[in-house]
Amino acid sequence: MVKRQVMLTFPQELLKEPIIYILGQEFQVVINILQADISESKGWSVLELEGEEKAIDDAIAWATSRGVRVDTHQAPI
């Protein structure tokens, strides 16, 4: 098991989609929400993802394919 911090930035059209829920359920990744800010027009969240490295990579690839911007988050929270 590995842990990775990422920042997800959501476009307006995805704000009502359960992206974080799907990451946990479909890819069996444990998610810890460290920070988040969601408004009517935009949103972002900093997550700690824990799981098998391939599962995390697959989850990130899926989120990116849906239109979510995914950045590795290095700065301390």
N, C-alpha and C positions, 0 to 999 in steps of 0.2 A: 504494500500500500504506500502510496505517495500522497503528498499534499502540494497543492499549487494555488497561488493567489492570482486571480484574474479580475479585470474590470470589464464589465459588459456595458455597452452603450446601446440603448434601444431607440430605433426611429419611432416616430409617432404612431405609425400604423401597426406596430407590434406591442404597444403598451398594454393592451388588454389581453394579450396572449399569455398563457401560463408557461413561459419559456423556462424559468428556473425550476418549476415543478417537474416539467418534462425531463430536464437534465437529470434530476434525481431519480425519477421513476424509470425512464427508458434506458438510462446508461448506468444505473446502480452506482451513482456518485453521491457521497454524503456532502451536503452543502451547508456551509456556515456563512450567513450573510453578515459581513463585517460593517458595511456602510451602504446606504442607498439614498437616492433622491429621485422621486418620480413626480412629474407634473403632467398636465394635460397635453403638453407638446413634446416632451422629451423625458428620458429617464436614464439613469445609470445605477449600477450596483457593483460593489467590490465583494467578491466571494472567495472563500477558501474552499477548494474542491479536494475531496479525499477519496481515493479509490485506486483501482488498478490503473497504471499509466495509460494503457490502451483505451480504457473506458473514458478517462479524462480527455485524451486526444480526440476520441470519437465524439464526445459530447461537445467539445469546442468546435470541431468541424461541422457538426450539425447546426449549432447556434449560428455560426458564420454563414452557413448555407441559407439560413432563414432571413439573413439581413442584419444580424446583431454584430456590432463591432466588438471584437474580443482582444484585449491588450493584457499582456503579462503585467502584473502589478508588483513592483519591487519596493515601493516606498512604505515605510512603517505607517501603520494605521493609527 
